[in-house]
Amino acid sequence: MNSIKGQLSIRGVIIGCIGCAVITASSVYVALKMGALPWPIIFAAILSLFLLKVVSRGKSTLNEANVTHTIMSSGAMVAGGLAFTIPGAWMLGLGDDISWVQLIVIAVCGSALGLIGSIALRRHFIEDAKLEYPIGEAAAKTLEAGDTGGNTGKKLFGAMAFGGVFALLRDALGIIPRMLCQLPIPGVTFGIYCSPMMLAVGFLVGTGAVVIWFAGAVLGNFGIIVGGTALGFWDTDTATQIVSCLGMGCMMGCGVAVIVKDIIPKGCKLIKDSMRRNSEESKLLGLTAQSAKTATCMNFASGCSQAHESDVAFEVTKKPLRAAVVTIFVITCIAIAAAMLLGLPPVVSVVVVACAFVACAMSAQSVGQTGIDPMEIFGLIVLLLVSLFAQVDELRLFFIAALVAVACGLAGDVMNDFKAGHVLRTSPKAQWIGQGIGAAIGSVVAVAVIQVLFVAYGADSFGVGKEFVSAQASVVATMVGGIPNITAFIIGLAAGFILYLVGIPSMMLGLGIYLPFYMSFTAFLGCMVKVIFDLFRKNKLAAMSEEERERAEAATSESGLILASGLLGGESIMGIILALIVAGGALI
């Protein structure tokens, strides 16, 4: 973990870049065609490990494969950020006013924001908060099983095979229905989603977090939509707007609270600690005030020049002053670039950049707890906030949503990869550099594919019921006119902020309120499977001796994690394979 040597290799970069181009292209197509984008991390992890073993004749390492898959998968989230927002402008007849240069600027600036935000967030979410990051955990288990084999590998790959075949029967052959137990409840998508991946997410996330998640779903769907409508407070359409705005506000409030409570205080404390240490060193040396200033500068310069290639030297927490200067400089450049090339006023650009960092924190927490990254929702939140205080034309509002969505998508992907790296003890520096390489490749490929599809099919092919359904972009298009219910949004904002401050995971509550009920219900069922599994395990262990109990407890706990990770990974892999097939058919 102390060096990038042997982890970020030339062969790994080449393999990663080729895979990134393929996965990014297919991700654009499937996001527009199917209105969904499966995480490509598991697929990229297996492909990276396989190709590296072939090229190196079995001499590659897990850390090299982990860095390679980081490069491979990062472009997909850039593709998602663009595909979930920009087509909405085409639906409103603004497609001819968008140039490929503007899309490149959006992709690159959004990627830079996601990368910068991930530096500050890594230690808090990965090490301090110890969030689950089920997708990243599954990627690490996949690499370990693929490298060592054995019984663990059999369990994992068996579960992956089941998840993959299940997804194939459901999505490609239509033998298995996508939904079960559907009920015709106005305004509520009640049912069970036939998804091993969604059940696995509920299993992996943890009982407490999923209960809050499901409580939000019950409150939004049956409390506000069904209950409020039955009592005559509002009609179904109004109730749906209230739920949507309340959920978005709650998530936004949580994101602001994360920054206020966790990020800013820790950053200030680190800076103060650094200044105090320098002051104490100066006093011990008996220096004058002027000499102390000189020594501080010399110590800082010496620290910069002698930076060791390690996790400690890489992270912001060990060099706060240097990181702060670099971060401020990059943020300023991004704001200026957005203002000049996207036509945004300078003040609006600065506000958008600041809000994007808050949204990245929201994205990192959402992915860490649920495996879900509603990137277009975070883009919508910032878009709507900007529209409240500034006069920005419709096209620029789409640019704002796209930039934030790309930043959030990449931030979620980076944090998943950091989780896998934390499990495997991979250098965060190597992974972060790999993410930067993949994001650059993904930005170019994603823009190229989007432009080709627009030219080939025309703007009229995008929208609900058309060739490319573009569901998320359709939502963005309908929201460009403003927040449907400002009161609900403000209430959610305040509630999310306060609840997080008192220790309640308001991000989970907001997700439950906002997401379709069938998704939350399916995750809750996965959580109930975890509860039953733990009860069964506890009863079985009670009859054993203390020595036997310790060994069996570790084994059974690992089995549950591996099987859930395998189901999650199998469906993800099949989703990518089907996406590649669809993309290949489109090219033919």
Order of alpha helices (4+ residues) and beta strands (2+ residues): alpha-alpha-alpha-alpha-alpha-alpha-alpha-beta-beta-alpha-alpha-alpha-alpha-alpha-alpha-alpha-alpha-alpha-alpha-alpha-alpha-alpha-alpha-alpha-alpha
